[in-house]
Amino acid sequence: MGLINGLALILLGAFCVPGLVAKKNEKAKELLDRVTPYQGTFGLIVFAWGIWGIISAVLSISWLGTWPLWWATRLAGNLLNAAGGMILGFSMIQSLMLSRLPEEAQEKAANLREKLIGYQGKIGIWAIIVGIWVLAYEIVLQGLLNI
């Protein structure tokens, strides 16, 4: 993971909970309105990054014995990246990848997205929480322990 992934999780969370952010601050609403056109591209990138991160976490399962909390954080962050990225970038994912698949696979993907949309706010809040944890770990703990 790292600083970039922590910041990406926080940004993903901000995109997933626009109603909560916009209610708190008018300037945040204006900023979100300006970056909404880039939401699909960001979602596609974060989705791909999350899928790769899940694969990487599974391949490095040996960390579970020595760094279980960090391995779980890594897996959780990448699951959030994949789920939130799929919600935000679904239209781009559909046009780039899913349009080439059989109709049945497209329907399954659309059903998965519909299920995830119900959790969009929770995904966003958890992405912010995990993003803050990742930043705190990277800056404070690794700095103190020189890991």
C-alpha positions in Angstrom: 0.0 0.0 0.0 1.5 3.3 0.7 0.8 7.0 0.8 -0.6 7.1 -2.7 -3.0 4.3 -2.0 -4.1 6.0 1.3 -4.8 9.2 -0.6 -6.6 7.3 -3.3 -8.8 5.6 -0.7 -9.7 8.9 0.8 -10.5 10.4 -2.6 -12.5 7.3 -3.5 -14.5 7.7 -0.3 -15.1 11.4 -1.1 -16.5 10.4 -4.5 -18.7 7.6 -3.0 -20.3 9.8 -0.3 -20.9 13.1 -2.2 -24.2 13.7 -0.3 -22.5 13.6 3.1 -19.6 15.7 1.9 -21.8 18.3 0.1 -24.1 18.7 3.1 -21.2 19.6 5.4 -19.5 22.1 3.1 -20.6 24.2 0.2 -17.1 24.5 -1.2 -16.8 20.8 -1.1 -20.0 20.5 -3.2 -18.6 22.9 -5.8 -15.4 21.0 -6.0 -17.2 17.6 -6.3 -19.3 19.1 -9.1 -16.2 20.2 -11.0 -14.5 16.8 -10.7 -17.5 14.6 -11.4 -16.7 14.3 -15.1 -13.4 12.6 -14.2 -15.1 10.3 -11.8 -15.4 7.5 -14.3 -11.8 7.6 -15.3 -10.7 7.6 -11.6 -13.1 4.8 -10.9 -11.7 2.7 -13.7 -8.1 3.2 -12.6 -9.0 2.5 -8.9 -10.9 -0.6 -9.9 -8.0 -2.0 -11.9 -5.6 -1.1 -9.0 -7.9 -2.8 -6.5 -8.1 -6.0 -8.6 -4.3 -6.1 -8.9 -4.0 -5.4 -5.2 -6.3 -8.3 -4.3 -4.3 -10.6 -6.5 -1.1 -9.3 -4.9 -2.4 -9.7 -1.4 -3.4 -13.3 -2.1 0.0 -14.0 -3.6 1.7 -12.5 -0.5 -0.4 -14.4 2.0 2.8 -15.3 3.8 2.6 -11.8 5.4 -0.3 -13.2 7.4 2.2 -14.9 9.7 4.4 -11.9 10.3 2.3 -8.8 9.6 -1.3 -9.9 10.0 -2.8 -6.4 10.6 -1.0 -4.9 7.6 -1.9 -7.8 5.4 -5.6 -7.5 6.4 -5.4 -3.7 5.9 -3.9 -4.3 2.4 -6.6 -6.7 1.5 -9.4 -4.5 2.9 -8.1 -1.4 1.1 -7.9 -3.2 -2.2 -11.4 -4.7 -1.8 -12.7 -1.2 -1.2 -10.8 0.1 -4.2 -12.3 -2.6 -6.4 -15.8 -2.2 -5.1 -15.8 1.6 -5.1 -14.0 1.8 -8.4 -16.5 -0.5 -10.0 -19.4 1.8 -8.8 -17.7 5.0 -10.0 -16.3 3.6 -13.3 -19.0 1.2 -14.3 -20.0 3.1 -17.4 -16.4 3.1 -18.6 -15.8 -0.5 -17.6 -19.0 -1.4 -19.5 -18.0 0.4 -22.7 -14.3 -0.8 -22.6 -14.6 -4.4 -21.4 -18.1 -5.7 -20.7 -19.5 -4.8 -24.1 -17.3 -7.6 -25.6 -18.7 -10.2 -23.2 -21.8 -12.4 -23.7 -25.1 -10.9 -22.7 -25.4 -13.1 -19.6 -22.0 -11.9 -18.3 -23.1 -8.3 -18.8 -26.3 -8.9 -16.9 -24.3 -10.4 -14.0 -22.0 -7.4 -13.9 -25.0 -5.0 -13.9 -26.6 -7.0 -11.1 -23.4 -6.8 -9.1 -23.2 -3.1 -9.6 -26.8 -2.7 -8.4 -26.0 -4.6 -5.2 -22.9 -2.5 -4.6 -24.7 0.8 -5.1 -26.8 0.0 -2.1 -23.5 0.0 -0.1 -21.9 3.0 -1.8 -22.1 5.3 1.2 -20.7 2.6 3.5 -17.9 1.8 1.0 -17.1 5.5 0.9 -17.0 5.8 4.7 -14.9 2.7 5.1 -12.6 3.8 2.3 -11.9 7.1 4.1 -11.3 5.3 7.4 -8.9 2.7 5.9 -7.2 5.5 3.9 -6.6 7.5 7.1 -5.3 4.3 8.8 -2.9 3.7 5.8 -1.6 7.3 5.9 -1.2 7.1 9.7 0.7 3.8 9.5 2.9 5.0 6.7 3.8 8.3 8.3 3.8 7.5 12.0 4.5 3.9 12.5 6.9 3.3 9.7 8.7 6.5 10.6 9.0 5.5 14.3 9.9 1.8 13.7 12.0 2.4 10.5 10.3 -0.5 8.8 
